[in-house]
Amino acid sequence: MAVPLVVAVFIALGIGLLIGIEREWSDPGTPFAGSRTLPLIAGFGALVQAFFPDLLPIAVVLVGGLVVVAYVSKVATTGDIGMTTAVATMLTFVYGAMATHSDTGLRLAVVLGTVTMALLAEKRAIHEFADRLDEAEMRASLKFLIVALVVFPLLPSERIAALGGLDLRFVWLMVVFVSGISLAGYVLAKLVGSEVGFEVTGALGGLVSSTATAVSMAENARRDDSLTGLCGIATVIASLAMFVRILLEVLVVNPALFVPVVVPITGMTVVGVVVAAIEYRSIRGDAPLAADIENLFRLWPALLFGVFFALVLVASAALSAEFGAVGVYSVAIVSGLVDINAITISLSNLSRSGDISTATATGGIVLAASVNTAVKIAVVWLFGTRALGRTVVVVLGVVAAVGIGFVVL
């Protein structure tokens, strides 16, 4: 390990301490494992893994036995059958062993330990969220898990020559990735409630679907003229939040492309914020705006996105080979009219494999983002009011123009 053993052991103790403190804070009545016991258990796991790795299975059995005895005693004395602390105790032992196993194990132990503590601390919020889920949302979540965990391993790992060398596993992995981003945004929206301030509505709506948010805000403005200004701001925020999705997709697919893309995207965002502050400086107050965004995972839309993504990927590679940057930009414009995710991931992947240059990939992504931003203007004019259209066209028009300027210059 690159990290000194003594440091890894103390990190393990720290993980146990944090989880132990949380357990005492959340369950002060019957903490059979708390701020003293859990650090010791984590340290025990770390030392056994470091010095007696062959004895680790025996240590697991020993700790498991102690947990069983403590749990049975708790149930007998209090009648509480909750197993959260028992499970947290076993996980703490595992995290301690991971901390001294390897550098990767140490990093993973820190991340998982933090996540575990967060899950334990947010008990009430998680239960409230679960209570708000309806049957349709539960079915959607199950479908997503089936797609993510079952379909992907069944796809062929080799490229399909008849489909232009397409890698079906990569295509489906990106379908799951894009759907996962939208699902995460939807979960956040459910956690904060169905009606929130316009800033939160715009930001979360942009993570789920900036186009759907624009449509929803247009309908809000049509129903109530007094909300025109707030709906305009929410639409702009959603459009700018779309840039976060773009950067996340680039970072995951091709980290080397992140810096070239982040410069123009940040420029577009900053200009959008400044122009929006000037355009909406006279608007005061706030109002709860319902985004009315449904992001229930559906298999057919996911399949359609996969097909569209595959077409964009193949078309980008073919037109790039035939026409160079002009061919890539042509695909970016068409794709930007429909979906920004497909072209972003496609160009990031082609740049990673060396099929197109970094400059061409950056230009194509920024051009597609500009076109997709202009689409929001058309959506607002089509589904909203003229007043809303006028409040949006200035800000998003400037943002789109800045993006095109980056590509041209």
Secondary structure by P-SEA (a helix, b strand, c coil): ccccaaaaaaaaaaaaaaaaaaaaaaccccccccccaaaaaaaaaaaaaaccccaaaaaaaaaaaaaaaaaaaaaaccccccaaaaaaaaaaaaaaaaaaccaaaaaaaaaaaaaaaaaaaaaaaaaaaaaaccaaaaaaaaaaaaaacccccccccccccccccccaaaaaaaaaaaaaaaaaaaaaaaaacccccaaaaaaaaaaacaaaaaaaaaaaaaacccaaaaaaaaaaaaaaaaaaaaaaaaaaacccaaaaaaaaaaaaaaaaaaaaaaaaccccbbbbbcccccccccaaaaaaaaaaaaaaaaaaaaaaacccaaaaaaaaaaaaaccaaaaaaaaaaaaaaccccaaaaaaaaaaaaaaaaaaaaaaaaacccaaaaaacaaaaaaaaaaaaaaaac
